[in-house]
Amino acid sequence: MTEEQISTPALVIDLATVERNLQRMQDYAGQHQLNVRPHTKTHKSVYMAGRQLAHGAAGLTVAKVGEAEEMAKAGNDILVAYPYMDPARRAALVELAKNKTVRVAVDNATALEALGDAATSAGVKVGVLVDVDTGFHRTGVQTAEQALKLAQATERFKGLRFDGLFTFPGHIKNKAMMADGQAEVSRTLREVLDLLKKSGIAAPVVSGGSTPTSYFAHHVPEYTEIRPGTYIYNDHNCLAAGWCSIEDCAARLVCTVVSDAVPGKVVLDAGSKALTSDRLGPDPEKGGHGLLPEYPGAKVVRLSEEHGEVDLAACAIRPKVGDRVHVIPNHICPCVNLFDNVYFKRADGSLELARVDARGKVS
Ligand SMILES: Cc1ncc(COP(=O)(O)O)c(C=O)c1O
């Protein structure tokens, strides 16, 4: 199958670019004695998880138990980076822990106790990483004392094992924030680790990171592993922030121009149901709804559900009705989750239909 033969909009993933992105991250981590535990929410694909493990990833990260069940087809060591689970999800998780190494990041006693009861009743061991807020202020304990309390509480459950710390520095989004941001992450983690050590508690795992901070992870010497997700495909956000070059963007939405009736623009057959409504941070107005690499100056100015309007005022070349164009999505992770299947593109240009295995697994 070739690109001309597929229906659009379709998400096409260039496999050679994926391999380069995976190898580059693994090489960096190897140089700094860091494990890589990729966040699989970006690709939601058992095949891609397998590729990450083949490149040397130490395990996989998921947000949801449904994702964990899918990713368990590729790997044996899974971190659920999500604090609380309802009884049904806890039951599924402890079932998984019968055959796999399972860890959960926890930041509160309610979640910990619920998990502890479920794991203990099922006769399994679940590892606990205490989630520490190092500046993103989304989840995570706020003080070293709270972290210590959770670590101590873990030890009261036969079904739990305290494995260490977890943080997500999602607030560090640009290079100007990097040095101070990473220093703060390091200071906060160090304080918790010192208190744990004083209390005789070992923390063999310190898990942190995002795509923006991954290549700067060696500035947080406390880390033992990093959890980049987006790096496998990259996106317009990564490109605009300078985390990757255009050659590193593995995913492109292939669209067809369906209208040029309104002067000054054309309309693509991809709206928010294909590109998502995620804007380009930190400058949403400037960025539009995706990048058209072959049409410099073109801007996707407005999306409805099935239409993407492209302003061509600043564009020297114009696509015609029927032409196919490529769009690099602003944020690839939710975009992938909109497709049951994507296409993997091989070196010879041929395409292979591939399931997005954990698509829609939002619980
Ligand atoms: C807990 C956690 N870890 C890792 C990641 C991966 O970060 P990125 O998408 O920047 O690669 C995310 C992303 O949302 C996350 O929420």
The ligand as an ORCA input file, in Angstrom:
! r2SCAN-3c Opt
* xyz 0 1
  C       3.616     11.151     34.681
  C       4.187     11.392     33.338
  N       5.398     10.883     33.031
  C       5.949     11.059     31.813
  C       5.287     11.770     30.829
  C       5.932     11.928     29.478
  O       6.187     13.252     29.161
  P       6.294     13.745     27.649
  O       4.925     13.654     27.074
  O       6.804     15.140     27.753
  O       7.229     12.860     26.966
  C       4.035     12.327     31.115
  C       3.303     13.099     30.110
  O       2.234     13.605     30.275
  C       3.460     12.128     32.406
  O       2.251     12.616     32.718
*
